[in-house]
Amino acid sequence: MSPPRGLAAWLHLTLAPGIGGETQRKLLAAFGLPDHIFSAGLSAVRSVIGNKADLLLDFDPAENIAQALNWAEQPDQHILTLADTAYPASLLEIPDPPSVIYVRGNPALLQGPAIGVVGSRNATPQGLRNAEQFSRTLAGQGWCIVSGLALGIDAAAHRGALAADGATVAVIGTGANRIYPARNRELALTIAERGAIVSEFPLGTPANAANFPRRNRLIAGLSRGVLVVEAATESGSLITARLAGEQGREVFAIPGSIHSPLARGCHKLIRQGAKLVETADDILEELNGQAPARHAPIPDDANEHPLLDTLGHDPCGLDELVERSGLGADSLLSELLSLELAGKIAVLPGNRYQRVD
Amino acid sequence: MSPPRGLAAWLHLTLAPGIGGETQRKLLAAFGLPDHIFSAGLSAVRSVIGNKADLLLDFDPAENIAQALNWAEQPDQHILTLADTAYPASLLEIPDPPSVIYVRGNPALLQGPAIGVVGSRNATPQGLRNAEQFSRTLAGQGWCIVSGLALGIDAAAHRGALAADGATVAVIGTGANRIYPARNRELALTIAERGAIVSEFPLGTPANAANFPRRNRLIAGLSRGVLVVEAATESGSLITARLAGEQGREVFAIPGSIHSPLARGCHKLIRQGAKLVETADDILEELNGQAPARHAPIPDDANEHPLLDTLGHDPCGLDELVERSGLGADSLLSELLSLELAGKIAVLPGNRYQRVD
């Protein structure tokens, strides 16, 4: 059997059981494209990820790959890899971008300015109204509304964007060919038609509580800021807000009555530094005050990327780079990967990085 | 005529027209006690305050002084000067402490730990409940509740403290022998009996809008922190909060629905750095650095009327309620009436309904 190449290699890398995101990033950092991983051979792969190399190379993903390739041949269904220019640039900024994402709908929406709007599944009627109204206003101003297709606030946020004829993206925790919850099936179909549904999970992945926090990091990752509309103090929305903060995104929260349990999560966020917002304009003011970053993590001018300066013109190991840059290994690897994909650096044997001028 | 001495000299200093607080402080800084000002003679006084010296020394305050001395001889009526040990130590920390204050009631309360509780005169029913409940809890923990005897939040704060058999101080903007507004006369008498009424204005001073901001600085000055319960964005409560901040006092604010105009002032404060509080414990924690044993009363009624859920915690109009509940207007109105009679909801101007917890 010849080693998989191109998209098939990306799928093999991401479908192999036991090979998580971190392992994938290690391999990509060491070998560059997946093609090189599979042509490098077992012992080279072992030198990077130890015994997991066997899990990866013993795995026979032929059937799953065929299914995925077939899925991606249907109209408006796409599989984007880290190496694709259509891959959302905003996700390259987060420490753990998925190696591939499955997209139903218009992948161009993933490149525009976006705001996450999330909140409780058991929202109050006023909370639903707020989610819908804020989203409608923001979408009307050209912002894509990103949410999680859950019942309650999420669904109201998507609906608000659609009501404004605006863009909306649903990031889901199941396979892109599965809709959960079933009650949002119709909404999901509309989003697939007029917006986009995004999943990093293999096709067919069922709903599983463990996957939702991972999904939440993508909601935040795709967004310049995240608005929490209503949330209990222990809730997935607060996880999304925390991840957004860690990713350097703005966090916004709508306050409410101190007697409303679903205002408490928002109040907690505000106490932790989230911006209290009363209107969609409060959000726009905050986000427009920022530099109009059109999500360009890899500047055309190589000299603009600070990591290239840090790297200098000599080969340098990862540990040394961690020390020089002050970045965590994860976010450093993700930066390095995007520089590599842009052809700005090369990875040498022994995991050393070399600037390419 | 021999120069006034002792309390009479303090009264002469503070009653002379045209001699404001700043001028008084200049003289006290230059001469020490007022006795020394009046025995120093015109040219010495001129060297400190220029032509204002004539205003001060030409003034014949005999009648006013006699009235004040007579007032202060009555039981539970006191005039405290900056030189008195009973003068509130907290006021000595502010940049512009009044030279004398008139006190009806127990001046010892001015020395204990105190929290200011202020807010709108046109408070919502829930706002009044919040003011009363927070004040009751704080007073029950030994904190003196300081407010301004105004209608609305102020009166509710005083009442809450009294309900806990706690201490409360009303700082007023009229002479200590005048009560404004008249509707709070009975409350004022109770405060004079069981707490204290404080004014820096000469006896007989009528209500005058210009005096209230000065009054507000004393509410903040007497307090370790100030809680704003409900306030419009342009309001005296925000002045009190600003002065509190300038005096180095903590500022606390209760958030509310983004659709309630009286939550906006609180939200503005929170955005400016005030602490968002949901319970009296939040305040105590901040001021004590530790949580006290008792908890703020937040009722938890298991057998809740379903319409209360439908209503949520934001004000809501009838049409919206018809839509949310699916009930006919007639049966909805009868349900609403019984909830109102049971004290569970309040009717706001514009026929909007607000849940009361």
Interface residues (C-beta under 8 A of the other chain):
Chain A: T124 P125 Q126 G127 N130 I254 P255 G256 S257 I258 H259 S260 A263 R264 H267 I270 R271 K275 L276 V277 E278 T279
Chain B: Q126 N130 I254 P255 G256 S257 I258 H259 A263 R264 H267 I270 R271 K275 L276 V277 E278 T279 I298 D309 T310 G312 H313 D314 C316 E320 R324 R355 D357
